[in-house]
Amino acid sequence: MLHVTGSGACPVPDAVMRAMFAARKRVFVDLLKWDVPVLNGTYEVDQFDDAHAHYIILADRDGGHLGSARLLPTTRPHILDSFYPELCEDAPPRADDIFEVTRFCLDRSQTAQERRTVRDTLVAALADHALANGIRGYSAIAEMGWLQQILAFGWRCRPLGLPVPVDGKLLGALAIDIDPDTPRRLAAAGIAPRPDLLEGKSLAAA
């Protein structure tokens, strides 16, 4: 089931939100060893998880977390401009219709094939969300392995600068352009969403 937060969107159950923050802790803190805040030893929550953040969440019928992503308005402080502006050759993208994709999270309880399906569904949901809400593009930061996957998804995207070593990892920033042809391009590149996971909540009015 698809849940989307934001002004005018259907309210997301508290249990679904808690499951997302708990999954983020398991992935980004327990698995990837990120040095980020943890609330009550269970939830990964940082300073950008505020009233301005939007979330796209895929959950099972019981509200269990499958995958999620956080969208931050680039007209406000966000991760790229606040912490990693050196990843951009020019100034980081900033506009009302450009959002930063962060905390792209796939639940660890799934098999590799299940994570692939949820990944594809979440990517498709990001494109659909943008088209439904007048978002013309996303920015993102990723380590090289994940960045190369993003570039291969089929949508129009481009690096914002050369990769830079940060704390022993090679990070890069990129811009993703969204237009009416994006869903077709994703499908042509093999991004195959699971239709039943996209049921439930409207993508409009974020």
ChimeraX attribute file (.defattr): number of C-alpha atoms within 10 A of each C-alpha:
attribute: neighborCount
match mode: 1-to-1
recipient: residues
	/A:1	19
	/A:2	22
	/A:3	25
	/A:4	27
	/A:5	22
	/A:6	18
	/A:7	13
	/A:8	11
	/A:9	15
	/A:10	17
	/A:11	12
	/A:12	16
	/A:13	10
	/A:14	10
	/A:15	12
	/A:16	19
	/A:17	19
	/A:18	17
	/A:19	20
	/A:20	29
	/A:21	22
	/A:22	20
	/A:23	26
	/A:24	28
	/A:25	25
	/A:26	20
	/A:27	20
	/A:28	17
	/A:29	17
	/A:30	11
	/A:31	11
	/A:32	10
	/A:33	11
	/A:34	11
	/A:35	8
	/A:36	12
	/A:37	14
	/A:38	16
	/A:39	12
	/A:40	7
	/A:41	9
	/A:42	15
	/A:43	19
	/A:44	23
	/A:45	16
	/A:46	11
	/A:47	8
	/A:48	16
	/A:49	15
	/A:50	10
	/A:51	8
	/A:52	12
	/A:53	16
	/A:54	20
	/A:55	22
	/A:56	22
	/A:57	28
	/A:58	29
	/A:59	21
	/A:60	14
	/A:61	9
	/A:62	9
	/A:63	19
	/A:64	18
	/A:65	27
	/A:66	25
	/A:67	25
	/A:68	28
	/A:69	23
	/A:70	20
	/A:71	25
	/A:72	24
	/A:73	19
	/A:74	22
	/A:75	14
	/A:76	15
	/A:77	13
	/A:78	21
	/A:79	17
	/A:80	21
	/A:81	18
	/A:82	10
	/A:83	10
	/A:84	17
	/A:85	15
	/A:86	18
	/A:87	24
	/A:88	20
	/A:89	12
	/A:90	10
	/A:91	12
	/A:92	21
	/A:93	19
	/A:94	18
	/A:95	14
	/A:96	12
	/A:97	15
	/A:98	24
	/A:99	28
	/A:100	24
	/A:101	23
	/A:102	21
	/A:103	19
	/A:104	20
	/A:105	25
	/A:106	23
	/A:107	21
	/A:108	17
	/A:109	12
	/A:110	12
	/A:111	10
	/A:112	10
	/A:113	9
	/A:114	15
	/A:115	18
	/A:116	16
	/A:117	17
	/A:118	25
	/A:119	23
	/A:120	20
	/A:121	22
	/A:122	28
	/A:123	23
	/A:124	21
	/A:125	23
	/A:126	20
	/A:127	23
	/A:128	19
	/A:129	19
	/A:130	24
	/A:131	19
	/A:132	14
	/A:133	13
	/A:134	16
	/A:135	20
	/A:136	18
	/A:137	22
	/A:138	26
	/A:139	25
	/A:140	22
	/A:141	23
	/A:142	19
	/A:143	16
	/A:144	16
	/A:145	10
	/A:146	13
	/A:147	18
	/A:148	12
	/A:149	11
	/A:150	18
	/A:151	16
	/A:152	15
	/A:153	18
	/A:154	18
	/A:155	23
	/A:156	17
	/A:157	18
	/A:158	14
	/A:159	19
	/A:160	21
	/A:161	16
	/A:162	14
	/A:163	21
	/A:164	18
	/A:165	11
	/A:166	12
	/A:167	7
	/A:168	7
	/A:169	12
	/A:170	14
	/A:171	20
	/A:172	25
	/A:173	26
	/A:174	25
	/A:175	21
	/A:176	22
	/A:177	18
	/A:178	22
	/A:179	17
	/A:180	12
	/A:181	10
	/A:182	18
	/A:183	20
	/A:184	12
	/A:185	15
	/A:186	21
	/A:187	16
	/A:188	13
	/A:189	13
	/A:190	12
	/A:191	22
	/A:192	17
	/A:193	20
	/A:194	15
	/A:195	9
	/A:196	11
	/A:197	21
	/A:198	20
	/A:199	12
	/A:200	13
	/A:201	15
	/A:202	17
	/A:203	23
	/A:204	18
	/A:205	15
	/A:206	18
